[in-house]
Amino acid sequence: MIIPVRCFSCGTLIGDKWEEYNRRVSSGEDPSTVLTSLGLKRPCCRRMLITNVDFIDELIESSAQLGPSEASG
């Protein structure tokens, strides 16, 4: 899923924080600490990044393997 630009609940801009959040958590930092350092203090904004599943690359790869006629239905 592609990260939304804004929080669904409060409208805070969050889309620009996804790359740094993902990079830092992948390198072993505590997600809570990373979210706080990015300025995301509200639970609604924090859940937007914590619950995001980044599978767009897998979706594109699967679609390419199917071919044009199979991917369209």
Backbone as ProteinMPNN parsed JSONL, in Angstrom:
{"seq_chain_A": "MIIPVRCFSCGTLIGDKWEEYNRRVSSGEDPSTVLTSLGLKRPCCRRMLITNVDFIDELIESSAQLGPSEASG", "coords_chain_A": {"N_chain_A": [[0.84, -1.171, 0.0], [0.49, 2.233, -0.689], [1.692, 4.888, 1.221], [-0.598, 7.077, 2.78], [-0.998, 10.61, 2.128], [-1.913, 12.35, 4.094], [-2.958, 12.1, 7.546], [-5.743, 10.079, 8.246], [-7.531, 10.708, 10.282], [-6.916, 13.239, 11.604], [-5.734, 14.877, 9.721], [-3.062, 15.633, 9.599], [0.059, 16.119, 7.975], [1.698, 13.318, 6.813], [2.855, 11.751, 4.875], [5.39, 12.476, 3.975], [7.083, 11.491, 5.845], [7.37, 8.783, 5.819], [9.49, 7.385, 4.394], [11.852, 7.968, 5.896], [11.062, 6.984, 8.408], [10.688, 4.238, 7.825], [13.287, 3.523, 6.985], [14.833, 4.012, 9.306], [13.63, 2.328, 11.242], [14.064, -0.13, 10.038], [16.792, -0.255, 10.326], [17.044, -0.855, 12.954], [16.19, 0.835, 15.009], [13.991, 1.86, 17.683], [10.556, 1.85, 17.02], [8.728, 3.59, 18.345], [10.37, 5.632, 19.363], [11.378, 6.673, 16.987], [9.048, 7.65, 15.73], [8.321, 9.665, 17.55], [10.546, 11.369, 17.304], [10.15, 12.229, 14.729], [8.117, 13.937, 15.037], [5.548, 13.014, 15.342], [3.077, 12.767, 17.431], [0.447, 12.257, 18.063], [-1.842, 9.553, 18.532], [-3.382, 8.742, 16.325], [-1.939, 9.546, 14.064], [0.435, 8.165, 14.43], [-0.378, 5.504, 14.202], [-0.909, 5.396, 11.509], [1.561, 5.149, 10.217], [2.682, 2.943, 11.557], [0.945, 0.81, 10.969], [1.005, 0.595, 8.229], [1.425, -1.348, 5.313], [3.901, -2.149, 3.181], [3.641, -3.135, 0.195], [3.723, -2.58, -2.491], [5.82, -2.92, -4.343], [5.932, -5.717, -4.583], [3.418, -6.17, -5.68], [3.605, -4.883, -8.161], [5.615, -6.45, -9.312], [4.34, -8.973, -9.44], [2.254, -8.352, -11.164], [3.665, -7.765, -13.488], [4.701, -10.271, -14.085], [2.441, -11.706, -14.791], [1.619, -10.705, -17.236], [0.251, -8.624, -19.889], [-2.447, -9.293, -20.767], [-3.487, -11.074, -18.841], [-3.302, -9.629, -16.453], [-5.188, -7.605, -16.625], [-7.628, -8.749, -16.231]], "CA_chain_A": [[0.0, 0.0, 0.0], [1.213, 3.497, -0.702], [1.349, 5.643, 2.43], [-1.418, 8.263, 2.517], [-0.325, 11.894, 2.309], [-2.355, 12.922, 5.37], [-3.615, 11.226, 8.513], [-7.176, 9.993, 7.975], [-8.317, 11.253, 11.389], [-6.705, 14.651, 11.953], [-5.275, 15.625, 8.561], [-1.645, 15.994, 9.687], [0.901, 15.635, 6.889], [2.517, 12.187, 7.25], [3.44, 11.067, 3.725], [6.805, 12.804, 3.813], [7.841, 10.893, 6.939], [7.403, 7.331, 5.658], [10.803, 6.869, 3.99], [12.775, 8.034, 7.032], [10.568, 6.045, 9.416], [10.973, 2.882, 7.363], [14.743, 3.334, 6.984], [15.342, 3.972, 10.676], [13.125, 1.13, 11.909], [14.774, -1.257, 9.42], [18.162, -0.293, 10.844], [17.007, -1.35, 14.322], [15.716, 1.804, 16.001], [12.676, 1.627, 18.265], [9.539, 2.602, 16.275], [8.162, 4.666, 19.157], [11.353, 6.713, 19.402], [11.444, 7.256, 15.643], [7.825, 8.43, 15.525], [8.413, 10.872, 18.373], [11.549, 12.271, 16.728], [9.584, 12.77, 13.493], [7.085, 14.899, 15.411], [4.225, 12.389, 15.338], [2.741, 12.518, 18.829], [-0.938, 11.794, 18.163], [-1.99, 8.126, 18.237], [-3.95, 8.519, 14.992], [-0.858, 9.703, 13.088], [1.405, 7.091, 14.668], [-0.898, 4.245, 13.652], [-0.859, 5.448, 10.048], [2.856, 4.625, 9.793], [2.915, 1.627, 12.152], [0.117, -0.228, 10.348], [1.151, 0.576, 6.773], [2.096, -2.508, 4.736], [4.521, -1.683, 1.943], [3.705, -4.261, -0.731], [3.551, -2.095, -3.86], [6.835, -3.534, -5.195], [5.499, -7.087, -4.841], [2.258, -6.084, -6.561], [4.109, -4.547, -9.497], [6.336, -7.621, -9.813], [3.341, -9.987, -9.779], [1.535, -7.877, -12.33], [4.561, -7.894, -14.635], [4.846, -11.693, -14.384], [1.212, -12.19, -15.404], [1.507, -10.261, -18.616], [-0.795, -7.611, -20.072], [-3.812, -9.799, -20.905], [-3.918, -11.698, -17.593], [-3.355, -8.632, -15.381], [-6.366, -6.749, -16.755], [-8.84, -9.432, -15.798]], "C_chain_A": [[0.889, 1.24, 0.0], [0.746, 4.304, 0.505], [0.494, 6.857, 2.06], [-0.641, 9.55, 2.791], [-0.662, 12.482, 3.675], [-2.997, 11.858, 6.246], [-5.12, 11.244, 8.237], [-8.013, 10.688, 9.05], [-8.165, 12.754, 11.581], [-6.169, 15.499, 10.805], [-3.822, 16.069, 8.593], [-0.875, 15.382, 8.524], [1.809, 14.519, 7.399], [3.267, 11.516, 6.105], [4.922, 11.315, 3.55], [7.684, 12.157, 4.88], [8.05, 9.391, 6.77], [8.798, 6.787, 5.342], [11.785, 6.858, 5.161], [12.357, 7.065, 8.131], [10.957, 4.616, 9.041], [12.47, 2.58, 7.418], [15.27, 3.158, 8.404], [14.873, 2.736, 11.437], [13.818, -0.109, 11.346], [16.2, -1.384, 9.935], [18.204, -0.647, 12.331], [16.548, -0.376, 15.384], [14.311, 1.442, 16.477], [11.629, 2.468, 17.528], [8.944, 3.773, 17.062], [9.085, 5.877, 19.206], [11.426, 7.43, 18.062], [10.227, 8.141, 15.392], [7.853, 9.733, 16.317], [9.4, 11.866, 17.78], [11.076, 12.888, 15.411], [8.448, 13.756, 13.773], [5.678, 14.338, 15.405], [3.882, 11.966, 16.76], [1.32, 11.982, 19.007], [-1.023, 10.311, 17.8], [-2.51, 7.861, 16.82], [-2.871, 8.602, 13.913], [0.15, 8.563, 13.201], [0.916, 5.778, 14.056], [-0.853, 4.22, 12.132], [0.458, 4.875, 9.53], [3.074, 3.207, 10.307], [2.167, 0.538, 11.397], [0.237, -0.294, 8.83], [1.925, -0.665, 6.327], [2.594, -2.097, 3.363], [4.682, -2.861, 0.974], [3.565, -3.845, -2.194], [4.571, -2.719, -4.811], [6.465, -4.971, -5.55], [4.318, -7.109, -5.815], [2.68, -5.795, -7.996], [4.815, -5.747, -10.115], [5.366, -8.719, -10.247], [2.582, -9.612, -11.04], [2.378, -8.031, -13.595], [4.721, -9.353, -15.045], [3.616, -12.253, -15.084], [1.124, -11.847, -16.885], [0.309, -9.352, -18.782], [-2.214, -8.173, -20.114], [-4.328, -10.412, -19.61], [-4.106, -10.673, -16.478], [-4.625, -7.797, -15.441], [-7.661, -7.471, -16.408], [-9.308, -10.36, -16.819]], "O_chain_A": [[1.939, 1.255, 0.644], [-0.452, 4.393, 0.776], [0.828, 7.585, 1.125], [0.279, 9.557, 3.609], [0.205, 13.049, 4.34], [-3.511, 10.852, 5.756], [-5.7, 12.308, 8.02], [-9.092, 11.202, 8.754], [-9.16, 13.468, 11.708], [-6.151, 16.726, 10.908], [-3.385, 16.807, 7.709], [-1.138, 14.244, 8.135], [2.603, 14.738, 8.314], [4.225, 10.782, 6.348], [5.638, 10.458, 3.032], [8.908, 12.268, 4.819], [8.833, 8.792, 7.507], [9.235, 5.821, 5.967], [12.469, 5.862, 5.393], [13.204, 6.395, 8.722], [11.497, 3.879, 9.865], [12.871, 1.5, 7.852], [16.064, 2.256, 8.668], [15.645, 2.155, 12.2], [14.127, -1.037, 12.092], [16.755, -2.482, 9.979], [19.286, -0.732, 12.911], [16.519, -0.731, 16.563], [13.546, 0.798, 15.759], [11.794, 3.683, 17.42], [8.686, 4.833, 16.492], [8.629, 7.016, 19.103], [11.524, 8.656, 18.013], [10.363, 9.258, 14.895], [7.453, 10.782, 15.811], [9.133, 13.068, 17.751], [11.551, 13.956, 15.022], [7.886, 14.339, 12.846], [4.71, 15.097, 15.457], [4.343, 10.928, 17.234], [1.029, 11.322, 20.004], [-0.355, 9.861, 16.868], [-2.127, 6.876, 16.189], [-2.883, 7.824, 12.959], [0.653, 8.062, 12.195], [1.697, 5.032, 13.465], [-0.768, 3.15, 11.529], [0.47, 4.187, 8.509], [3.591, 2.357, 9.582], [2.704, -0.553, 11.204], [-0.376, -1.161, 8.206], [2.963, -0.993, 6.903], [1.806, -1.741, 2.487], [5.731, -3.505, 0.94], [3.312, -4.694, -3.049], [4.241, -3.018, -5.958], [6.661, -5.399, -6.688], [4.242, -7.983, -6.678], [2.164, -6.402, -8.934], [4.639, -6.033, -11.299], [5.548, -9.327, -11.302], [2.304, -10.465, -11.883], [1.857, -8.389, -14.652], [4.863, -9.646, -16.232], [3.731, -13.18, -15.886], [0.607, -12.629, -17.683], [-0.561, -9.307, -17.912], [-3.114, -7.567, -19.534], [-5.514, -10.276, -19.309], [-4.991, -10.839, -15.638], [-5.097, -7.325, -14.407], [-8.705, -6.827, -16.306], [-10.323, -11.028, -16.627]]}, "name": "protein", "num_of_chains": 1, "seq": "MIIPVRCFSCGTLIGDKWEEYNRRVSSGEDPSTVLTSLGLKRPCCRRMLITNVDFIDELIESSAQLGPSEASG"}
